[in-house]
C-alpha cells in the first residue's frame, strides 16, 4: 500500500470468512475470565512470597502507601485546619441528617465518627469526608418508619420485645446499615465497582433532585413546629403536604421565625463564601455560628417551656432496601471522590472504595450508627480549607468524638427547627438541578421518568454489556484490518494506533471505553497535558530567573492548543527529547489515533480533545450516517473537532495517514504483493 494522490486501487482475492480463514490462520488464545478481588487471590495462593504479601497489604490498606510519603512540613497545618473546620460541620450535619433517618439527633454523631475512622485506613480518596448523606438518611428513615411507625404497633420482629420505640428504630437503622455494608463488601471482593458506571449523570441528577424534594417536604413539620407522624412510601409527599396544610393553623411561630432567620443568614453567607472564595483564607463557618447562637438564645430564654419549641434534648451516651442504599451510597461517594482525584492528579480504586465503605458501614452499625457515604458540601469544605490527606478526615472524626463524650450537653437546648432549616439550606445544590429538567426531557426522556432506582439499574444492566475493545492491524497484502493479537502476518505503521470498540458508546461504558483507550495507547492524554502545562510553567520561571539560556537561532513559538499558555516561551518545545532541569513529561509515541466506529450506533464521547491538545491526530472511521447527523444537531463540531477527521473506511484513513507521515521501505516490502495503488 502506497499513498498516491487521493485515490487508490486494490487488487486482491474475493474473501469469504471461510476462505480468509484458510489463507490466514488464526492464533488460538485463552480469554481472560472474571477475576476475584486481590484479597481472594492472595487467600487462594498459599505459597505467597514476601513481595506478594507486601503488595496485598498495600492494596488492602492504602494508608501504607501514602503515609510514608506524608509531607509534614507542607501538609500538616492544612490538614489540621481542614479537620477542625470539617469536624464542626460534620457535627451539625450529623445531628440534622438524623432527623431524616427518623432517629434521635445524637445518633448522627456516631455516623460521623466510626465509619470515618475505618475509611482512614481503607479508603483511596484523600479528600472524601465520610459521614451522613441526606439521601441515604432519607432511605434509612423510610425503612425505620415502615417497620416502627409513629402511630400503630411495630412490625413483628424478633428482638423488639421490651424495647422502647427509640431503641427499636435504632436497631432497625443499624441492622439495615450492616446489611448495606455487607453488600458493599461482597461487591468489592467480587470486583464489581464498575456497577457505578450504569448510573448515568442524568439518572443520578434526576434521582437526587427528586430525593431533595422529598427531604424538603419532610422537614416542613420541623420548620413549622407541627406535631404529626412522618409519612413514607408511595405518595408520601402528597400525604405529608396534606398533613401540613390541615395542621397549618397550629404552626409554632417561634420555630417558623427561627427557621426563616437561620435559612436567610446561611444562604447569604454561603453566597458570600462562593463569590469571594479566592480572597477568603477559610470559608465562613456560618452553620457553626448560627448553631452556637441558636443554642445560647434557646437556653437563655427557655424556648422549650416558654414557646413550646421541640429541642434536641438529652444526647445519647456512648433488607431488601439495603441493596439500593449500597449502590446509592457508593455511587455518590465515588463520583465526588473522582472529581477531587482528577483535580489533584491521583487515582482512586472503585473496588477498594467498595471494600472501604462496606467495612466502614458494618463497623459503624455495630456501634449504632446509620448508613454513611459522603456529602458534597462537607467534602468541599475539607478540600477548600487546605486538606491534603485523610489526616484531615480522622481529625474531623476526633472533633465529633469530643462532642460525643464531652460537650454534647451544650447542644441539648438547640431547637430541632434549626436542624430542619440547615437540612433545607444544604439542599440548595440538588434543588438547583431543576433547571436541567427541560434539557433532560428533550434529550433523554427515559431518565426523566420517575422510576425506582433498582428498576432502572436492572434494565440498564440487562440491555448492556462490556464491549471487547481491540487494537487493529493490517493483514499483510490486503486492505483488511483485524485484531493484532489474532494474526502473525500483520503490518502496523509506526506511530499509528487503530482502536476498535464493537458496541455503542454511552454513559454505561464511557469510562470503560476511556480506560481501555488509555491502556491501548500507553498514556493518559489528560495527564500528559497537565504535565506539559507544569513543565511550561517551570521553563517560563527559569527563563525569567536567567537559569535557562536559549540560542538565537531557536526563537519560534510552538502552537499547541489553547489549554497550554505559551506566552514567554520563545522556543519550540520537543516533548520527546530530554528537557532542561530534569523536567519530566510522559512521552507520546504516536502521531495518529484511528477510532473504528463501524459498530457504534449512538455516541457519547468527550475524550477526543485531550488527544488533539497533545498533538495526536484523531481519525474516526466507518461512522454511521445517523451519528453524523446527530453530531451536527448537537453542535459537536468546533475549531478543534472538525468533520475532516471522519473517513468512510479504515483504509481511507490509513492512506491519508501514510501520505502525511510516510513510512518508506516497509510499505514497498509489505504491500506491493497485492495492493497496487496508482495516481488517478
DAHUHU-V887987 format. One record per backbone hydrogen bond with DSSP energy under -1.0 kcal/mol. CO is the residue of the C=O (numbers start at 1). NH is the residue of the N-H. If there is no record, write none. Layout:
BEGIN
co = {CO & CO}
nh = {NH & NH}
END
This chain:
BEGIN
co = {4 & 16 & 17 & 18 & 19 & 20 & 37 & 38 & 39 & 40 & 41 & 44 & 49 & 50 & 51 & 52 & 53 & 54 & 55 & 56 & 57 & 61 & 62 & 63 & 67 & 70 & 71 & 72 & 75 & 76 & 77 & 78 & 79 & 80 & 81 & 82 & 83 & 84 & 85 & 86 & 87 & 88 & 89 & 90 & 91 & 92 & 93 & 96 & 97 & 98 & 99 & 104 & 105 & 106 & 107 & 108 & 110 & 113 & 114 & 115 & 116 & 118 & 118 & 119 & 121 & 131 & 133 & 134 & 135 & 136 & 137 & 138 & 139 & 140 & 141 & 142 & 143 & 144 & 147 & 155 & 157 & 160 & 164 & 165 & 166 & 167 & 168 & 169 & 170 & 171 & 172 & 173 & 174 & 175 & 176 & 177 & 178 & 179 & 180 & 181 & 182 & 183 & 184 & 185 & 186 & 187 & 188 & 189 & 192 & 193 & 194 & 195 & 196 & 200 & 201 & 202 & 203 & 204 & 205 & 206 & 207 & 208 & 209 & 210 & 211 & 212 & 213 & 214 & 215 & 217 & 219 & 220 & 221 & 224 & 233 & 235 & 236 & 237 & 238 & 239 & 240 & 241 & 242 & 243 & 247 & 248 & 252 & 253 & 254 & 255 & 256 & 257 & 258 & 259 & 260 & 261 & 262 & 263 & 264 & 265 & 266 & 267 & 268 & 269 & 270 & 271 & 272 & 276 & 276 & 284 & 285 & 286 & 287 & 288 & 289 & 290 & 291 & 292 & 293 & 294 & 295 & 296 & 297 & 298 & 302 & 303 & 303 & 310 & 320 & 321 & 322 & 323 & 324 & 325 & 326 & 327 & 328 & 329 & 330 & 331 & 332 & 333 & 334 & 335 & 336 & 337 & 338 & 339 & 340 & 341 & 349 & 350 & 351 & 352 & 353 & 354 & 355 & 356 & 357 & 358 & 359 & 360 & 361 & 362 & 364 & 364 & 365 & 373 & 375 & 376 & 377 & 378 & 379 & 380 & 381 & 382 & 383 & 389 & 390 & 391 & 392 & 393 & 394 & 395 & 396 & 397 & 398 & 399 & 400 & 401 & 402 & 402 & 403 & 407 & 408 & 409 & 411 & 412 & 414 & 415 & 416 & 417 & 418 & 419 & 420 & 421 & 422 & 424 & 425 & 427 & 428 & 430 & 431 & 432 & 433 & 434 & 436 & 437 & 438 & 439 & 440 & 444 & 445 & 449 & 452 & 453 & 454 & 455 & 456 & 457 & 458 & 459 & 470 & 471 & 473 & 474 & 475 & 480 & 482 & 483 & 486 & 488 & 489 & 491 & 493 & 495 & 495 & 497 & 498 & 499 & 500 & 501 & 506 & 506 & 509 & 510 & 511 & 512 & 513 & 514 & 515 & 516 & 517 & 518 & 524 & 525 & 526 & 527 & 528 & 529 & 530 & 531 & 532 & 533 & 534 & 535 & 536 & 537 & 538 & 539 & 540 & 541 & 542 & 551 & 561 & 566 & 569 & 574 & 580 & 591 & 592 & 593 & 594 & 595 & 596 & 597 & 602 & 607 & 608 & 609 & 611 & 611 & 612 & 617 & 619 & 620 & 621 & 624 & 625 & 626 & 627 & 628 & 629 & 630 & 631 & 632 & 641 & 642 & 643 & 645 & 647 & 649 & 650 & 651 & 652 & 653 & 654 & 655 & 656 & 657 & 663 & 664 & 665 & 666 & 667 & 668 & 671}
nh = {7 & 20 & 21 & 22 & 23 & 24 & 41 & 42 & 43 & 44 & 45 & 46 & 53 & 54 & 55 & 56 & 57 & 58 & 59 & 60 & 61 & 64 & 66 & 67 & 70 & 72 & 75 & 76 & 79 & 80 & 81 & 82 & 83 & 84 & 85 & 86 & 87 & 88 & 89 & 90 & 91 & 92 & 93 & 94 & 95 & 96 & 97 & 99 & 101 & 103 & 102 & 107 & 108 & 109 & 111 & 112 & 114 & 117 & 118 & 119 & 120 & 121 & 122 & 123 & 63 & 373 & 137 & 138 & 139 & 140 & 141 & 142 & 143 & 144 & 145 & 146 & 147 & 148 & 155 & 157 & 160 & 163 & 168 & 169 & 170 & 171 & 172 & 173 & 174 & 175 & 176 & 177 & 178 & 179 & 180 & 181 & 182 & 183 & 184 & 185 & 186 & 187 & 188 & 189 & 190 & 192 & 191 & 37 & 195 & 196 & 197 & 198 & 199 & 204 & 205 & 206 & 207 & 208 & 209 & 210 & 211 & 212 & 213 & 214 & 215 & 216 & 217 & 218 & 219 & 220 & 223 & 224 & 226 & 252 & 236 & 239 & 240 & 241 & 242 & 243 & 244 & 245 & 246 & 247 & 250 & 251 & 256 & 257 & 258 & 259 & 260 & 261 & 262 & 263 & 264 & 265 & 266 & 267 & 268 & 269 & 270 & 271 & 272 & 273 & 274 & 275 & 276 & 279 & 280 & 286 & 289 & 290 & 291 & 292 & 293 & 294 & 295 & 296 & 297 & 298 & 299 & 300 & 301 & 303 & 306 & 307 & 309 & 416 & 323 & 325 & 326 & 327 & 328 & 329 & 330 & 331 & 332 & 333 & 334 & 335 & 336 & 337 & 338 & 339 & 340 & 341 & 342 & 343 & 344 & 346 & 353 & 354 & 355 & 356 & 357 & 358 & 359 & 360 & 361 & 362 & 363 & 364 & 365 & 366 & 367 & 369 & 368 & 131 & 379 & 380 & 381 & 382 & 383 & 384 & 385 & 387 & 386 & 392 & 394 & 395 & 396 & 397 & 398 & 399 & 400 & 401 & 402 & 403 & 404 & 405 & 406 & 407 & 408 & 410 & 411 & 412 & 414 & 313 & 312 & 418 & 420 & 421 & 422 & 423 & 424 & 425 & 426 & 427 & 428 & 431 & 432 & 433 & 434 & 435 & 436 & 437 & 440 & 441 & 442 & 443 & 444 & 448 & 449 & 451 & 456 & 457 & 458 & 459 & 460 & 461 & 462 & 463 & 500 & 484 & 482 & 491 & 478 & 475 & 473 & 486 & 27 & 490 & 476 & 474 & 496 & 591 & 592 & 594 & 472 & 596 & 470 & 503 & 509 & 510 & 513 & 514 & 515 & 516 & 517 & 518 & 519 & 520 & 521 & 522 & 528 & 529 & 530 & 531 & 532 & 533 & 534 & 535 & 536 & 537 & 538 & 539 & 540 & 541 & 542 & 543 & 544 & 545 & 547 & 554 & 564 & 569 & 571 & 577 & 583 & 617 & 497 & 619 & 499 & 621 & 501 & 600 & 505 & 611 & 612 & 613 & 614 & 616 & 615 & 593 & 595 & 647 & 597 & 628 & 629 & 630 & 631 & 632 & 633 & 634 & 636 & 635 & 638 & 645 & 646 & 620 & 622 & 653 & 654 & 655 & 656 & 657 & 658 & 659 & 660 & 661 & 667 & 666 & 669 & 670 & 671 & 672 & 675}
END
